[in-house]
């Protein structure tokens, strides 16, 4: 059922207004959907914009150029937890051993070296 108001008035969310002066002729709550229907505006559904998901670019930094935080993050990617309280050189050694496959993480999270 279309909305009806005073002759020559236009609907707004505040009520019915005179189109020339902007004077509020009748105070009434009118929904935006009713206003659009009055003006003959149909809602066009736009598809949601698609977003391309990419992996983070691989870091071409050497371990020596990385910070302790970056080394710890790289270790987590390889399934090991590094202790940042150790020196950077110790972290690098642990990480290189883990990546080379020389270290295996036990169920109790202790490290064993392969024979």
Secondary structure as the mmCIF struct_conf table of DSSP 4:
data_model
#
loop_
_struct_conf.conf_type_id
_struct_conf.id
_struct_conf.beg_label_comp_id
_struct_conf.beg_label_asym_id
_struct_conf.beg_label_seq_id
_struct_conf.end_label_comp_id
_struct_conf.end_label_asym_id
_struct_conf.end_label_seq_id
BEND BEND1 UNK A 6 UNK A 6
TURN_TY1_P TURN_TY1_P1 UNK A 7 UNK A 8
STRN STRN1 UNK A 9 UNK A 11
BEND BEND2 UNK A 13 UNK A 14
STRN STRN2 UNK A 15 UNK A 18
TURN_TY1_P TURN_TY1_P2 UNK A 19 UNK A 21
STRN STRN3 UNK A 24 UNK A 27
HELX_RH_AL_P HELX_RH_AL_P1 UNK A 32 UNK A 39
TURN_TY1_P TURN_TY1_P3 UNK A 40 UNK A 40
HELX_LH_PP_P HELX_LH_PP_P1 UNK A 43 UNK A 50
HELX_LH_PP_P HELX_LH_PP_P2 UNK A 55 UNK A 59
HELX_RH_3T_P HELX_RH_3T_P1 UNK A 63 UNK A 65
BEND BEND3 UNK A 66 UNK A 66
HELX_RH_AL_P HELX_RH_AL_P2 UNK A 68 UNK A 77
TURN_TY1_P TURN_TY1_P4 UNK A 78 UNK A 79
TURN_TY1_P TURN_TY1_P5 UNK A 84 UNK A 85
BEND BEND4 UNK A 86 UNK A 86
HELX_RH_AL_P HELX_RH_AL_P3 UNK A 88 UNK A 100
TURN_TY1_P TURN_TY1_P6 UNK A 101 UNK A 101
STRN STRN4 UNK A 103 UNK A 105
TURN_TY1_P TURN_TY1_P7 UNK A 107 UNK A 108
BEND BEND5 UNK A 109 UNK A 109
STRN STRN5 UNK A 111 UNK A 113
#
